[in-house]
Amino acid sequence: MAKKNDGTSLDSIFDELVAKMDQSKQDIFAISEESRRSYEEMKDELENVRANISRIIAEGDALEERTRSARRRLAELSGSFESFTESQVREAFELANELQVQLSLNRAEEKKFRQKRDRLQRKLQKLLQTIERAERLVNQINVATNYLSSDLEDFGDAVDKSKSKQDYSLRIIEAQEEERKRLSREIHDGPAQMMANVLLRSDLIEKTYREKGADKAFKEISSLKDMVRQALTEVRRIIYDLRPMALDDLGLVPTLKKYLETIEEYNRGVRLFFHSNGNEVRLPNNFETSIFRLVQEAVSNAIRHGKSTDIEVKMEWLTEQVSIIIKDNGSGFDQEIVKDQSFGLTGMRERIELIGGEFFINSTLGEGTVLMFHIPLKAGM
């Protein structure tokens, strides 16, 4: 009975700890969002200050030219004093003096705005550091709470027998959090920003209609439609990256072909070649998803890390297995160094093992990389 009570008490403490960590995450997130709003407002203010500096400099240059001209005029009058009236000399002197005062005020105003610009830049840098620290803290708390909240019994003997499995599970959670953060930034910088612009443009259309009539308003509506179309395209791209719906409808080969065409469009200077030989068959969802993710990871690594310009993806449909070969002309790597340090390669091996496949890699520094996957068809049928 005492053990039961101790277990209940431990569970309560554990739940309270997780709840406090979650509340801390929410508080940090609120700080991050407030800092982000302040950052955007301050960035707009900085742009206004920079515009004022440009204006003041232009005005100062014009004043300086006028001041030099007035001084030359005054020097001429002073050299031939008997040829000019006292009134003319006085006016020339007053003009030169007035322009000099205006120039001094201009220079003082420029200095003031430059100091303000420097202060804003420093504050922006600090805000950006605050936002980044908040994001890292939220990420770390997410990793901790997700790991603590996960059912550790699912790991069973694997955790007891292999420390690397435990490390790998932590790295999976970290990768998931990084992916969530990347996705949130993509949505914030892409569709969310576009939709905010759509809202602003809709207000502009109303104003245009009232002030300039229907024709001008229709032109704005046309521009608005283009903006909405771009936002929709961006949303579809993000959804496609998460899981292409065509995978369920069309199957693996057409989806891979479309995906590689899309990657080629988004990465200028990169050429992708796709071949599928043999009798193509539909595989269970988990197999098709795994193969798609393997190709996606390999192509992404070839472009991002290998700086490849030519990538070939080849599928061979055999009687008992399907083989996928991804070959690139990138920078390659030293397999002995990277073998135990690459999370991407470790993830590929783990994914292949889950569907009973085999994974081979051949890479030489400076000579590109070849990846090969063998997936048994009977296991997936």
PERALIN-V699250 format. One line per field, one symbol per residue. phi: phi as a letter, one per 40 degrees, with the letter a starting at -180 (. if undefined). burial: b if it has 16 or more other C-alpha atoms within 10 Angstrom, else e. A space follows every 50 residues. Layout:
phi=???
burial=???
//
This chain:
phi=.ccccccccccccccccccccccccccccccccccccccccccccccccc cccccccccccccccccccccccccccccbdccbcccccccccccccccc ccccccccccccccccdccccccccccccccccccccccccccccccccc cccccfcccccbcccccccccccccccccccccccccccbdccccccccc cccccdcccccbgcdcccccccccccccccccccccccccccaccccccb hcccccccccccccccbcgbbbbbbbbhccbcbddccccccccccdcccc ccccccfcbbbbbbbbcbcbabbbbbbbbccgacccccdcbccccccccc ccccbgcbbbababdgbgbbbbbbbcccccc
burial=eeeeeeeeeeeeeeeeebeebbeebeebbeebeebbeebeebbeebeebb ebbeebbeebeebbebbeebbeebeebeeeeeeeeeeebeebbebbeebb ebbeebbebbeebbeebeebeeebeebbebbeebbebbbebbbbbbeeee eeeeeeeebeeeeeebeeebeebbeebeeebeeeebbeebbbebbeebee bbeebeebeeeeeeeebeebbeebeebbebbeebbeebeeeeebeebeee bbbebbbebbeebbeeeeeebbebebeeeeeebeeebbbbbbbbbbebbe bbbeebbbbbbbbbbbbeeebbbbbbbbbbbbbeeeeeeeeeeebebbbe bbeebebebeeebeeeebbbbbbbbbbeebe
//
